[in-house]
Amino acid sequence: MIDSVTIEHIYIACGYTDLRKGVDGYIYLVDSHLKLDTIENSLFLFCNKDKNKIKILHS
């Protein structure tokens, strides 16, 4: 369960993402492509190519 009180930022990745990636793959995307720190209390949202599914990385 995600505690919405502790969330400081919500980031949405532009474009589409291969949702078959594991947690490590999403952390790599946040670190390398978005140039953000996954340690802070944030949500990172990733969408698939058909735009009908979303995966959330909570840090």
Sine and cosine of phi, psi and omega as CSV:
sin_phi,cos_phi,sin_psi,cos_psi,sin_omega,cos_omega
0.00,0.00,0.68,-0.74,0.01,-1.00
-0.99,-0.10,0.82,-0.58,0.02,-1.00
-1.00,0.06,0.96,-0.29,-0.09,-1.00
-0.93,0.37,-0.26,0.96,0.00,-1.00
-0.95,0.31,-0.54,0.84,-0.06,-1.00
-1.00,0.02,-0.11,0.99,-0.02,-1.00
-0.96,0.27,0.83,-0.56,0.01,-1.00
-0.99,-0.11,-0.61,0.79,-0.06,-1.00
-0.65,-0.76,0.46,-0.89,0.13,-0.99
-0.81,-0.59,0.84,-0.54,-0.01,-1.00
-0.90,-0.43,0.70,-0.72,0.04,-1.00
-0.91,-0.41,0.84,-0.54,0.02,-1.00
-0.96,0.28,0.80,-0.60,0.02,-1.00
-0.95,0.31,0.53,-0.85,-0.01,-1.00
0.98,0.17,-0.32,-0.95,0.00,-1.00
-0.91,-0.41,0.38,-0.93,-0.03,-1.00
-0.77,-0.63,0.60,-0.80,0.10,-0.99
-0.94,0.35,0.94,-0.34,-0.09,-1.00
-0.98,0.20,0.07,1.00,0.07,-1.00
-0.99,0.13,-0.08,1.00,0.02,-1.00
-0.92,0.39,0.48,-0.88,0.09,-1.00
-1.00,0.02,-0.07,-1.00,-0.01,-1.00
-0.84,0.54,-0.68,0.73,0.00,-1.00
-0.88,0.48,-0.59,0.80,0.03,-1.00
-0.91,0.42,-0.65,0.76,0.03,-1.00
-0.94,0.35,-0.62,0.79,0.06,-1.00
-0.89,0.46,-0.66,0.76,0.05,-1.00
-0.87,0.49,-0.69,0.72,0.02,-1.00
-0.87,0.49,-0.69,0.72,0.00,-1.00
-0.90,0.44,-0.71,0.70,-0.03,-1.00
-0.92,0.38,-0.74,0.67,-0.15,-0.99
-1.00,0.03,-0.68,0.73,-0.08,-1.00
-1.00,-0.01,-0.68,0.73,-0.02,-1.00
-1.00,0.05,-0.25,0.97,0.00,-1.00
0.82,0.57,0.68,0.73,0.01,-1.00
-0.85,-0.52,0.31,-0.95,-0.01,-1.00
-1.00,-0.09,0.81,-0.59,0.00,-1.00
-0.99,0.15,-0.03,1.00,-0.02,-1.00
-0.98,0.21,-0.54,0.84,-0.05,-1.00
-0.93,0.38,0.31,-0.95,-0.02,-1.00
-0.98,0.22,1.00,0.06,-0.07,-1.00
-0.67,-0.74,0.32,-0.95,0.16,-0.99
-0.93,-0.37,0.68,-0.73,0.07,-1.00
-0.87,-0.50,0.85,-0.53,-0.08,-1.00
-0.96,-0.29,0.73,-0.68,0.02,-1.00
-0.82,-0.58,0.70,-0.72,-0.05,-1.00
-0.91,-0.41,0.51,-0.86,0.04,-1.00
-1.00,0.09,0.07,-1.00,-0.09,-1.00
-0.90,0.44,-0.59,0.81,0.00,-1.00
-0.98,0.17,-0.11,0.99,0.01,-1.00
0.85,0.52,0.60,0.80,0.04,-1.00
-0.85,-0.53,0.07,1.00,0.04,-1.00
-0.64,-0.77,0.54,-0.84,0.04,-1.00
-0.74,-0.67,0.66,-0.75,0.17,-0.99
-0.91,-0.42,0.59,-0.81,-0.05,-1.00
-0.87,-0.49,0.76,-0.65,0.14,-0.99
-0.96,-0.27,0.88,-0.48,-0.01,-1.00
-0.95,-0.30,0.80,-0.59,0.01,-1.00
-0.88,-0.48,0.00,0.00,0.00,0.00
